[in-house]
Amino acid sequence: METRMNKCHNCKKPMTVSFERHSYVEGGLPHVYIEGFEVRRCSCGEEDFVYRAIESMHHAIANALIRKPHRLSGAEVRFLRKSLGWSGEMFASRMGVTPSQVSRWENEHEPIGAVADRLLRILVVLDTPVSDYSSEMLDAVGSEVAPPSELNVRRVSNRWRAEAAA
């Protein structure tokens, strides 16, 4: 773990900066881990989390999610919807369902259907420049609902890369 010092904006004391593995609960995806995440801590109790290139990070996560072989979880549906910049109503309209249906998917009261899952993945692909994406990957999406897949996200050469945990 690499560390360096900064000043606390609260008490002006030195802060310790460390780079850690961080569960991305703020993005609604506690099974996604950010590698080398910058955390600043002060002896006064102040703690700052530093997100860098967050849009690029979200694209990397979305790209990894649409490639998973199982149906999307509710949290993953919500993340992808938000990454597209859509409200629940707008998303429902584009998916051809009711807002209450979207709510049931996102709150894990009902799994997203296979057709809706595939449509969401396509919508993400159309909105996001995704390299080497093949539509044949949709054929591999099974009908079984599995728990969210753990992802590790790290910056490599100023770009974010997300990959399934081993």
Phi, psi and omega in degrees: 000119180279139178226153172206172187252146171221171178261141178289133178285346180274304186245357179069008176283161178295140175252146174268133178250126178231160179243116192230171171273126188231128175286129187276059179293331180297330179270004180080013183233077182295347178270003176256130183243128178269120179273139178068033181284131183278124178234129178247130182230143179239155178294341178282355179102351178294140180221129179240137175251129185250115176262128178244139178049052187296324179297317178296321178297316179297322176297319180296319179294313180301317179300318179291320181296319183287349179265352182292145186279354180251164177300152182289144174280169178301317179296323179290321176300312180300315180300313181295319177301312181293325179294334175280349179080025184255141171287168177299321180293316180296317179298314180302316180299315181290332180272349180076031179230177179273157174302327179292329176294316178301317179299319179296321177296308187291333181262013175062025175277341180203134179289149175295139179290160183299318181292315179296321178301313181294320178298316179300316179300318179296318179299322178294317179300316182295331182270340187241132174290108184245123180280151179041040175274133181241132180296341177295339178299331180295329179297332184275351180290117183280170179273346181285146176261125181242161176298159180305141178280139177283131178241145171248130182240130179215154177274132177228115179053053178062019174230149178271142176230129177244137178213153179296141178293148181287000000 
